[in-house]
Amino acid sequence: MMKDELIQYGYSEFRYASQGAQGYVVLAKETHTNKRFAIKGIPFSDVNGNVDQAKQDQVKQEKDMLLQCNGSPYVSNLIKAIDGTKFTFLVLTECVGTLKELIDSLPGNKLNEISAIKYCKDIAEGLHYILSKKCIVNDLKFDNILIDYNGNAVISEFGFAQTLPKASGYSIQEYMGKFYFQAPECYDPKAFKDYDVEYKKRNIQTHTNPSQRSEACSLGYIFYVMIQGFKQDLAFKKQFELPYYQNFETFKYKKQLRYIIDGFTQFAPRERLPVEEVLILLKGIISFEFDLDQKFVELISQETQEQANQLNQEIEFIQNFNNKYYPIFKNEDSALQEFQSSQDEIEKLRGYSKNLEYQINSLKALQVQAESKIQGQDKIIKEQETKITKLTQEICINILNYLIQSTQYLQKKKSLTSRKKQKIIKATQINSDL
């Protein structure tokens, strides 16, 4: 029925995405723009065609919450609302799929380390923005996280969203979302007695209604499942520390990730890390890993992802001919071929890079040798200059000594000649007298 009405409004190529709080969410292409949108269809009449006023009130509530939280690229924007004959359609942010679809398509149903950090950062961005508007999502789960055309995770479901009263900081209504990601204090004490008993045992006062701390806890469990996979008994052991498995020890940022996840999922609500603090940590990791300036950290956009493609880590983005990034694939076989082709190109680039690095190292070695030879020649020249200087000094000294000796010899010879003349004159005088 939803499909029939949407066809009349110019949509085609439908794909089921998730079941929202009040209706179903499908992904569909707008024919005249060729863009894909997430569309939530909410029935406002019963099987007999009678208008359900409660449903209409819920639709209005969801529209108001979407408009109140509008303005962040990590929160789904309400593009338009269409009042059909049996459904009200909320046309949301352009997207290519959900985070659940992406995770379900991967081996082990979990993301690699860098991808998980990136998507958790996106969700934290959106949640921090929503909390700043004094609102809560009240139903954080993979189905309600869209992936847009830039590969960013976007919070999309506001069917159970509520405003937080300034006085108490707790929602008026109880938690309405999936129990798997639910904060332990929000469980019904009658249904989950273990948590209530443990809180009383630890003398911790709690509220069952959602708050900013319970939203942070839900995000912590989402982050945990991203990297460790779905664990069936997680919902029943939230009073205990989370187990981390062998593959986690190979993570580059395991200490930071454990700090974030454990900080978000503390059993005592007041001991949990605030979303803002964790967001700073996640931005720091991405900035360090991708070597980005702050302007890139603020919004992981196409330019950032182009830089990310230069990394060795395999992030779940596929680039098509329009320079868009699709983490969800329309055709899995062709996508895998494109991915393999991309991997082959990356390997070629790695080979070119290694060859270039080898050539650079060779040139550096030649440069060192040349510098060494130049330094050796300089040393020889300096030694020769020193020898010449020393030899010149010796020659000068010898010349001076020769001149001194010559002068002394001439003076001595002159003195002898003078005495000889005097003797001859004296002898001549004696002969004359005789």
Residue pairs with C-beta under 8 A, 6 or more apart in sequence:
1 86
1 87
2 24
2 26
2 41
2 87
2 89
3 14
3 26
5 41
5 84
5 85
5 86
5 87
5 89
6 14
6 26
6 28
6 39
6 41
6 89
9 82
9 84
9 89
10 30
10 31
10 32
11 28
11 29
11 30
11 31
11 37
11 39
12 28
12 29
12 31
13 28
13 29
13 36
14 26
14 27
14 28
15 26
15 27
15 28
15 97
16 24
16 26
16 27
17 25
17 26
17 27
17 38
17 97
17 98
17 101
17 143
17 146
18 24
18 25
18 98
18 100
18 143
18 144
18 157
19 25
19 143
20 40
20 42
20 144
20 157
20 159
21 58
21 62
21 139
21 157
21 159
21 160
21 176
22 40
22 42
22 55
22 58
22 59
22 62
22 159
23 40
23 41
23 42
23 43
23 87
23 159
24 40
24 41
25 38
25 39
25 40
25 41
25 143
25 156
25 157
26 38
26 39
26 41
27 36
27 37
27 38
27 39
27 95
27 96
27 97
28 36
28 37
28 39
29 35
29 36
29 37
30 36
30 37
35 94
36 94
36 95
36 96
37 79
37 91
37 92
37 93
37 94
37 95
38 76
38 91
38 92
38 93
38 95
38 146
38 156
39 89
39 90
39 91
39 92
40 89
40 90
40 92
40 157
40 159
41 84
41 87
41 88
41 89
42 55
42 58
42 59
42 62
42 87
42 88
42 89
42 90
43 52
43 55
43 86
43 87
44 51
44 52
44 55
44 56
44 59
44 86
44 87
44 88
45 51
45 52
45 55
45 86
46 52
56 88
58 159
59 88
59 90
61 161
62 90
62 158
62 159
62 161
63 78
63 81
63 90
65 135
65 158
65 161
65 162
65 163
66 76
66 77
66 78
66 90
66 92
66 158
67 78
68 133
68 135
68 163
69 75
69 129
69 130
69 133
69 135
69 158
69 161
70 77
70 78
71 129
72 125
72 126
72 129
72 130
73 125
73 148
73 152
73 154
73 299
74 122
74 123
74 125
74 126
74 129
74 152
74 153
74 154
74 155
75 126
75 129
75 130
75 154
75 155
76 92
76 93
76 146
76 154
76 155
76 156
76 157
76 158
77 92
77 93
78 90
78 91
78 92
79 91
79 92
79 93
80 91
81 88
81 89
81 90
81 91
82 88
82 89
82 91
92 146
92 156
93 146
93 148
93 154
93 156
94 148
94 149
95 146
95 147
95 148
95 149
95 154
95 156
96 147
96 148
96 149
96 326
96 327
96 328
97 146
97 147
97 327
97 328
98 142
98 143
98 144
98 145
98 146
98 147
98 328
99 119
99 142
99 145
99 146
99 147
99 153
100 141
100 142
100 143
100 145
101 328
102 111
102 147
102 316
102 327
102 328
103 109
103 110
103 111
103 142
103 226
105 328
105 329
105 332
106 316
108 229
109 229
109 230
110 116
110 225
110 226
110 227
110 228
110 229
111 119
111 226
111 227
111 316
112 313
112 314
112 315
112 316
113 227
113 251
113 252
113 253
113 257
113 313
114 289
114 311
114 313
114 315
115 313
115 315
115 316
116 223
116 226
116 227
117 253
117 257
117 282
117 285
117 286
117 289
118 286
118 300
118 315
119 145
119 153
119 226
120 219
120 222
120 223
120 226
120 260
120 282
121 279
121 282
121 283
121 286
121 300
122 152
122 153
122 154
122 300
123 140
123 145
123 153
123 155
123 219
123 222
124 219
124 275
124 278
124 279
124 282
125 279
126 153
126 154
126 155
127 137
127 140
127 155
127 215
127 216
127 219
127 275
128 275
128 276
128 279
130 136
130 137
130 155
130 161
131 212
131 215
131 275
134 163
134 164
134 166
135 161
135 162
135 163
135 164
136 161
136 162
136 164
136 171
136 210
136 211
136 212
136 214
136 215
137 144
137 155
137 157
137 158
137 160
137 161
137 177
137 215
138 160
138 161
138 162
138 171
138 173
138 175
138 176
138 177
138 210
138 215
139 157
139 159
139 160
139 161
139 176
139 177
139 178
140 155
140 177
140 181
140 215
140 218
140 219
140 222
141 177
141 178
141 180
141 181
141 222
142 222
142 225
143 157
144 155
144 156
144 157
145 153
145 154
145 155
145 156
146 153
146 154
146 156
147 153
147 154
147 327
147 328
148 154
149 324
149 325
149 326
150 300
150 301
150 302
150 305
150 324
150 325
151 300
151 305
151 317
151 325
151 326
151 327
152 300
152 301
160 173
160 176
160 177
162 171
162 172
162 173
162 210
163 171
164 170
164 171
164 211
164 212
165 172
169 211
169 212
170 207
170 209
170 210
170 211
171 209
171 210
171 211
172 209
173 209
174 186
174 208
174 209
174 210
175 182
175 183
175 186
175 208
175 209
175 210
175 214
177 218
179 187
179 235
180 221
180 234
180 235
181 218
181 221
181 222
182 214
182 218
182 235
183 210
183 213
183 214
183 215
183 217
183 218
183 269
184 192
184 195
184 217
184 238
184 239
184 267
185 195
185 199
185 206
185 207
185 208
185 214
185 269
186 208
186 209
186 210
186 214
187 195
187 196
187 208
188 208
189 195
189 196
189 208
192 236
194 236
194 239
195 238
195 239
198 239
198 267
199 205
199 206
202 267
202 268
204 267
204 268
204 269
206 269
211 269
212 274
212 275
213 269
213 270
213 272
214 269
215 275
216 264
216 272
216 273
216 274
216 275
216 278
217 264
217 265
217 266
217 269
217 272
219 264
219 275
220 260
220 261
220 262
220 263
220 264
220 265
220 272
221 234
221 264
221 265
223 257
223 260
223 261
223 264
224 234
224 242
224 261
224 265
225 231
225 234
227 248
227 251
227 257
228 242
228 244
228 245
228 248
238 265
238 267
239 267
241 262
242 261
242 262
242 265
244 254
244 258
248 254
248 257
248 258
251 257
252 289
253 285
256 281
256 285
259 281
260 273
260 278
260 281
260 282
263 272
263 273
263 278
264 272
264 273
264 278
265 272
266 272
266 273
283 297
286 292
286 297
286 300
287 294
287 296
287 297
289 311
290 296
290 304
290 307
290 308
290 311
291 307
292 304
292 307
296 303
296 304
296 307
302 323
302 324
302 325
305 315
305 317
305 325
308 315
308 317
309 315
309 317
309 319
316 327
317 325
317 326
317 327
318 325
318 326
318 327
318 329
318 335
318 338
318 339
318 342
319 325
319 326
319 342
320 326
320 338
326 335
329 335
329 336
